Amino acid sequence: QQQVKQSPQSLIVQKGGISIINCAYENTAFDYFPWYQQFPGKGPALLIAIRPDVSEKKEGRFTISFNKSAKQFSLHIMDSQPGDSATYFCAAIPHGSSNTGKLIFGQGTTLQVKP
Amino acid sequence: NAGVTQTPKFRILKIGQSMTLQCTQDMNHNYMYWYRQDPGMGLKLIYYSVGAGITDKGEVPNGYNVSRSTTEDFPLRLELAAPSQTSVYFCASSYSADRGNTIYFGEGSWLTVV
């Protein structure tokens, strides 16, 4: 079964610090790696995404780093703010599923940014 | 523009009861999905649809049924509810399945089976 493993389960960061969330996958058959942000009581919302042929993508304070050989990718949140406090999910679209949009999700990381 | 709308928001079911979670989207999206979210487990795909009249199973379809009679609506039916179906259910949609195409989620339906 295709899996995406995410760590840590929870993370506490001081305001202005860097939040780092890591994900690893167990086979090479993934085509696309999005990250989702979820606030309490809301559905997940797409935050940023990366293709496997790109090693890094940056959008504002959010950066994805992708290491294809290690089968790992991570989300870095620079200058973390209390408003970033949420649950973050990494995800992957399995190869061959590009015509269905199916996502395999990591377990989620609950981030708390302290003022 | 409402996006993806799910009803009900909260529901308590007794074991063995049945119910339907409603989902509608007003973005003219072809693709629709149902996920369930269990604590510490991420989201798992229950069923998906690539267009009206076409549905297919995801990772965890047992105990559920879906239909897609229109582009807008994608209801999820729970037959003979069991405590294992206590979860948060999310409906989602996307215009296409191309990489980079955004999947939009509803706000979720909290279901408790007692």
Interface residues (C-beta under 8 A of the other chain):
Chain A: V4 Q6 Q9 D31 Y32 G41 K42 G43 P44 A45 L46 A49 R51 F89 I93 S97 S98 N99 T100 G101 K102 L103 F105 G106 Q107 G108
Chain B: V4 Y31 Y33 Y35 G40 M41 G42 L43 K44 L45 Y48 V50 D56 G58 F90 A92 S94 S96 A97 D98 R99 G100 N101 T102 I103 Y104 F105 G106 E107 G108
